[in-house]
Amino acid sequence: MGKFVHAVSVILCLALALAQPAFAVQPDEVMKDPAKEARARELSRELRCMVCQNQSIDDSEAPLARDLRLLVRERIAAGDSNTQVIDFLVSRYGEYVLLKPRFEGQTLLLWLLTPLALGGGAFGLWWQHRRRSRLATNDRDERGALTPEEEVRLQKLFASQASETPE
């Protein structure tokens, strides 16, 4: 029984190690020129499937993603540059088709919101720490300062203890 479990686990490990990622690109979509196919795959990884939403058209098996992959390959075959293909798709489907939006005026808030939120949080933590430290210092000063009467009484206590302590 132990050998069987060991053999099954070895086979399973080998199967997982040799497994290739599954891409949704069908064999009939692949371009004959490897350089153009590499460009098409690169562009497909940058474009969002509008059905799956957070998946690239390269990974999606949705019919719309297939149509977009074919459209990218058609534009590349027609001689368009990567920028022209992206611009064509953005003009047709809007900025949402890009998985990584462009850094423009209309997407400025999207790009800057995270750093601003982190910076604001760090500033808030620093301010709170500073405020607490200041309050603790003020509180300590108010509690730690003895009145003249308390100082006289403390001196008397020290003096009486010193006289009672045998040397």
C-alpha positions in Angstrom: 0.0 0.0 0.0 2.9 2.4 0.9 4.6 1.8 -2.5 1.3 2.5 -4.3 0.8 5.8 -2.5 4.4 6.7 -3.2 4.0 5.9 -6.9 0.8 7.8 -7.3 2.3 10.9 -5.5 5.4 10.8 -7.8 3.2 10.6 -10.9 1.0 13.4 -9.6 4.1 15.6 -9.0 5.4 14.9 -12.4 2.1 15.7 -14.0 1.9 19.0 -12.1 5.6 19.9 -13.0 5.1 19.2 -16.7 1.7 20.9 -16.9 1.6 23.9 -19.3 -0.6 26.9 -18.7 -3.8 26.6 -20.8 -4.3 29.5 -23.1 -7.6 30.2 -24.7 -6.0 30.8 -28.1 -7.3 28.2 -30.5 -5.0 26.6 -33.2 -7.0 28.2 -36.0 -6.3 31.7 -34.6 -2.5 31.3 -34.6 -0.7 33.4 -37.2 1.9 31.7 -39.5 4.6 34.3 -38.8 6.0 33.6 -35.3 7.0 37.3 -34.9 3.5 38.5 -35.7 2.0 35.8 -33.4 4.3 36.9 -30.6 3.1 40.5 -31.1 -0.6 39.4 -31.1 -0.1 37.4 -27.9 1.6 40.4 -26.3 -1.2 42.7 -27.2 -3.8 40.1 -26.2 -2.3 40.0 -22.7 -2.8 43.8 -22.4 -6.5 43.8 -23.4 -9.5 43.1 -21.1 -12.2 40.6 -22.0 -15.4 42.6 -21.5 -17.3 39.4 -20.5 -14.8 38.1 -17.9 -13.8 41.7 -16.9 -10.6 41.0 -15.1 -9.1 38.5 -17.5 -7.1 39.2 -20.6 -8.5 38.2 -24.0 -5.4 35.9 -24.2 -6.7 33.8 -21.2 -10.5 34.1 -21.8 -12.5 31.5 -23.6 -15.5 33.8 -24.1 -16.7 34.3 -27.7 -16.2 38.0 -27.5 -12.5 37.4 -26.4 -12.1 35.2 -29.4 -13.5 37.9 -31.7 -11.1 40.4 -30.2 -8.1 38.1 -30.6 -9.1 37.6 -34.3 -9.5 41.4 -34.7 -6.0 42.0 -33.2 -4.5 39.4 -35.6 -6.4 41.0 -38.6 -5.0 44.4 -37.7 -1.5 43.0 -37.3 -1.7 41.2 -40.6 -2.9 44.5 -42.2 0.4 46.1 -41.1 -0.8 48.1 -38.1 1.7 48.8 -35.3 1.0 47.8 -31.7 0.0 51.4 -30.9 -2.4 51.5 -33.9 -4.1 48.2 -32.9 -4.5 49.5 -29.3 -5.8 52.9 -30.5 -8.3 51.1 -32.8 -9.7 48.9 -30.0 -9.9 51.8 -27.6 -11.7 54.0 -30.1 -14.2 51.1 -30.7 -14.6 49.8 -27.1 -13.3 52.6 -24.9 -10.5 52.8 -22.3 -12.1 49.9 -20.4 -10.7 47.4 -22.9 -7.2 48.1 -21.5 -6.2 46.0 -18.5 -3.7 48.7 -17.6 -5.2 52.1 -18.2 -3.2 54.9 -19.7 -1.8 57.7 -17.5 -3.9 60.6 -18.7 -6.0 63.4 -17.2 -9.1 61.3 -17.0 -7.3 58.4 -15.3 -5.2 60.6 -13.0 -7.4 59.9 -10.0 -7.2 56.2 -10.6 -3.4 56.2 -10.7 -2.9 58.6 -7.8 -5.7 57.4 -5.4 -3.7 54.5 -3.9 -0.5 56.5 -3.2 -2.6 59.3 -1.8 -4.5 57.0 0.4 -1.3 55.3 1.7 0.3 58.7 2.3 -2.8 60.0 4.1 -2.9 56.9 6.3 0.8 57.2 7.1 0.3 60.9 7.9 -2.7 60.1 10.1 -0.7 57.5 12.0 2.2 59.9 12.5 -0.1 62.7 13.7 -1.9 60.4 16.1 1.4 59.1 17.6 2.7 62.7 17.9 -0.5 63.8 19.6 -0.5 60.9 22.0 3.2 61.5 22.9 2.5 65.2 23.5 -0.5 64.4 25.7 1.4 61.8 27.7 4.3 64.3 28.2 1.9 67.0 29.4 0.0 64.6 31.7 3.3 63.4 33.1 4.5 66.9 33.7 1.2 67.8 35.5 1.3 64.7 37.7 5.1 64.8 38.2 5.5 68.3 39.5 5.2 68.6 43.2 3.7 71.5 45.0 5.9 73.3 47.6 3.8 71.8 50.4 4.4 68.3 49.0 8.1 68.9 48.7 8.4 70.0 52.4 6.4 66.9 53.4 8.7 64.7 51.3 11.8 66.2 52.8 10.4 65.5 56.3 9.6 61.9 55.4 13.2 61.4 54.0 14.6 62.9 57.2 12.5 60.8 59.5 13.5 57.6 57.6 17.1 58.5 57.7 17.0 59.0 61.5 15.2 55.7 62.0 17.5 53.6 59.9 20.4 52.1 61.9 23.7 52.2 60.3 
